[in-house]
């Protein structure tokens, strides 16, 4: 696991409380103690926390920096089905509560939500 502070685009200095976490092929954006976004290393599919993704101006600013896009890009990814809003901060995923092997929980969550994206992109007909 690699944890790095995000850097200010103006000064280039590390920014307190804004982190990029890399675990295996996942990249995670954390603001303070809340997970805001999870993606694969190539930003192909993105999970955003449904509650905290736009919690504050600062969170939004660094989320956009992390994703390399503005709100319009997020809306376009949502329409394309490559971005999903979900709960990234339920009890077992709170960074304060993670065990040393907690990255397995992130991987499980990411896999579960990628299955959700596949379902959204390829709906199955339901018959009665």
C-alpha positions as CSV (number, residue, x, y, z in Angstrom):
1,X,0.0,0.0,0.0
2,X,1.3,3.5,-0.9
3,X,-0.2,6.6,0.7
4,X,0.6,10.1,-0.6
5,X,-0.6,13.5,0.1
6,X,-2.1,15.3,-2.9
7,X,-0.3,18.4,-4.0
8,X,-1.5,22.0,-4.5
9,X,-1.7,22.9,-8.2
10,X,-0.6,26.4,-7.3
11,X,2.4,25.9,-4.9
12,X,3.2,22.2,-5.6
13,X,3.3,21.6,-1.9
14,X,1.6,18.6,-0.2
15,X,-1.9,19.3,1.0
16,X,-3.0,18.2,4.4
17,X,-5.8,15.7,4.8
18,X,-6.1,14.9,1.0
19,X,-4.7,11.5,0.2
20,X,-4.1,9.2,-2.8
21,X,-3.9,5.6,-1.7
22,X,-2.6,2.9,-4.1
23,X,-3.4,-0.8,-3.2
24,X,-2.6,-3.3,-5.9
25,X,-4.4,-2.0,-9.0
26,X,-6.8,0.3,-7.1
27,X,-6.4,4.0,-6.6
28,X,-8.3,5.6,-3.8
29,X,-8.9,9.3,-3.0
30,X,-9.5,10.0,0.7
31,X,-10.4,13.4,2.1
32,X,-9.8,13.5,5.9
33,X,-11.1,10.1,7.0
34,X,-13.7,9.6,4.3
35,X,-13.1,7.6,1.1
36,X,-14.4,9.7,-1.7
37,X,-13.5,7.8,-4.9
38,X,-12.1,4.3,-5.8
39,X,-10.9,3.4,-9.3
40,X,-8.7,1.0,-11.1
41,X,-5.2,2.3,-11.9
42,X,-6.3,3.4,-15.4
43,X,-9.4,5.4,-14.3
44,X,-11.5,3.1,-16.5
45,X,-14.4,2.8,-14.0
46,X,-14.9,5.0,-11.0
47,X,-16.9,4.6,-7.8
48,X,-17.8,7.8,-6.0
49,X,-19.1,7.9,-2.4
50,X,-22.8,8.9,-2.7
51,X,-22.7,11.1,0.4
52,X,-19.3,12.6,0.6
53,X,-18.3,13.1,-3.1
54,X,-19.4,16.8,-2.9
55,X,-19.2,17.3,0.8
56,X,-17.3,20.6,0.6
57,X,-15.7,22.9,-1.9
58,X,-12.3,21.6,-0.9
59,X,-13.3,17.9,-1.3
60,X,-14.8,18.7,-4.7
61,X,-11.6,20.6,-5.8
62,X,-9.3,17.7,-4.9
63,X,-11.8,15.1,-6.3
64,X,-11.7,16.9,-9.7
65,X,-7.9,17.0,-9.5
66,X,-7.7,13.3,-8.6
67,X,-10.0,12.4,-11.5
68,X,-8.5,14.9,-13.9
69,X,-11.9,16.3,-14.9
70,X,-14.6,18.7,-13.8
71,X,-18.3,18.1,-12.9
72,X,-19.2,17.9,-16.6
73,X,-16.8,15.0,-17.1
74,X,-18.3,13.2,-14.1
75,X,-21.8,13.6,-15.5
76,X,-20.6,12.2,-18.8
77,X,-19.1,9.1,-17.2
78,X,-22.2,8.6,-15.2
79,X,-24.3,8.6,-18.3
80,X,-21.9,6.2,-20.0
81,X,-22.2,3.8,-17.1
82,X,-18.5,4.0,-16.1
83,X,-19.2,5.9,-12.9
84,X,-21.3,4.7,-10.0
85,X,-22.4,6.3,-6.8
86,X,-22.2,4.0,-3.8
87,X,-21.5,3.9,-0.1
88,X,-17.7,3.8,0.3
89,X,-17.8,4.7,4.0
90,X,-20.0,2.1,5.7
91,X,-18.7,0.8,9.0
92,X,-16.3,-1.8,7.7
93,X,-14.7,0.6,5.3
94,X,-14.1,3.5,7.6
95,X,-10.2,3.9,7.5
96,X,-10.1,4.1,11.3
97,X,-11.6,0.6,11.6
98,X,-9.5,-1.2,9.0
99,X,-7.4,-4.0,10.0
100,X,-3.9,-4.4,8.5
101,X,-5.5,-6.6,5.8
102,X,-8.3,-4.0,5.2
103,X,-7.3,-3.6,1.6
104,X,-9.1,-6.9,0.9
105,X,-12.3,-5.1,1.8
106,X,-11.7,-2.4,-0.7
107,X,-10.9,-4.9,-3.4
108,X,-14.1,-6.8,-2.6
109,X,-16.1,-3.6,-2.7
110,X,-14.6,-2.6,-6.0
111,X,-15.3,-6.0,-7.5
112,X,-18.9,-5.9,-6.2
113,X,-19.5,-2.4,-7.7
114,X,-17.8,-3.4,-11.0
115,X,-20.4,-6.2,-11.2
116,X,-23.0,-3.5,-10.7
117,X,-21.6,-1.4,-13.5
118,X,-21.7,-4.5,-15.8
119,X,-25.3,-5.1,-14.8
120,X,-26.2,-1.5,-15.6
121,X,-24.4,-1.7,-19.0
122,X,-25.9,-5.1,-19.9
123,X,-29.4,-5.3,-18.2
124,X,-30.9,-8.7,-18.0
125,X,-34.6,-9.0,-19.0
126,X,-36.8,-10.0,-16.2
127,X,-39.8,-12.1,-17.0
128,X,-42.8,-12.9,-14.8
